Amino acid sequence: MKTLEQKEGFLNRHINSLPDSICQIEILKGNEVYLCTWFPFDESEYSEKTMPSKEYLGTAQVIEGEYEGIGFHAWEHDDIEFVWYAII
């Protein structure tokens, strides 16, 4: 089920596509906001054996704080990792 309830200051990735280039974003996960570098899916970075499924959109990697280095993945088919983001 896709989350559509508006979160002030954030965009919903189901309505506003995630950026198509590497950039800094903030993501909202639960009640926590994480500063991240957004890495959109780039087919050239994978081999035939390591290629993710078509639903993979990219990864937001945390760049500061307690969770620095952790990646939150965005998948077209679910909201497990994150939905809300803001471009910095």
C-alpha positions in Angstrom: 0.0 0.0 0.0 1.4 3.4 -1.0 1.5 6.1 1.6 -0.1 9.3 0.3 -0.7 11.4 3.5 1.3 14.7 3.2 4.3 15.2 5.5 5.2 18.9 5.8 8.4 19.9 4.1 8.8 16.5 2.4 7.9 15.1 -1.0 6.3 11.7 -1.6 8.4 9.6 -3.9 5.2 8.1 -5.4 4.0 11.5 -6.5 7.3 13.4 -7.0 9.9 11.1 -8.6 13.2 10.7 -6.8 16.1 12.7 -8.3 17.8 11.1 -11.3 21.3 12.2 -10.3 23.5 11.9 -7.2 22.6 14.7 -4.7 22.0 15.3 -1.0 18.5 14.6 0.4 16.9 14.3 3.7 14.6 11.3 4.3 11.9 10.8 6.8 11.8 7.4 8.3 9.3 7.1 11.1 9.8 10.3 13.1 13.5 10.5 12.3 15.1 12.7 9.6 18.4 11.5 8.1 20.8 13.5 5.9 21.8 11.3 3.0 23.5 11.2 -0.4 21.0 9.9 -2.9 22.4 7.4 -5.4 19.9 6.6 -8.2 20.0 3.3 -9.9 22.7 3.2 -12.5 22.7 0.1 -14.7 26.4 0.6 -15.6 27.5 0.0 -12.0 26.2 -3.7 -12.1 27.1 -6.8 -13.9 24.5 -9.3 -15.2 25.0 -11.3 -12.1 24.6 -8.4 -9.6 21.8 -6.5 -11.4 19.0 -5.7 -9.0 15.4 -6.2 -9.9 13.6 -3.7 -12.2 11.8 -2.2 -9.1 15.0 -0.9 -7.5 15.1 2.9 -7.7 18.3 3.7 -5.7 19.8 4.1 -2.3 19.9 7.0 0.2 23.1 6.6 2.2 23.2 8.4 5.6 26.1 10.8 5.7 26.1 12.0 9.3 25.2 10.9 12.8 24.8 7.6 14.5 23.7 5.8 11.4 26.4 7.2 9.1 27.0 4.7 6.2 23.7 3.0 6.4 21.8 2.8 3.2 18.0 3.0 2.8 16.8 1.5 -0.4 13.9 2.7 -2.5 11.8 0.1 -4.3 9.0 0.9 -6.7 6.8 -1.9 -5.3 6.9 -1.1 -1.5 7.4 1.5 1.2 9.6 -0.5 3.6 12.7 1.7 3.7 11.3 5.3 3.0 8.7 7.3 1.1 9.3 10.9 2.1 12.3 13.0 1.0 13.4 16.6 0.6 16.1 17.7 -1.8 18.8 19.7 0.0 
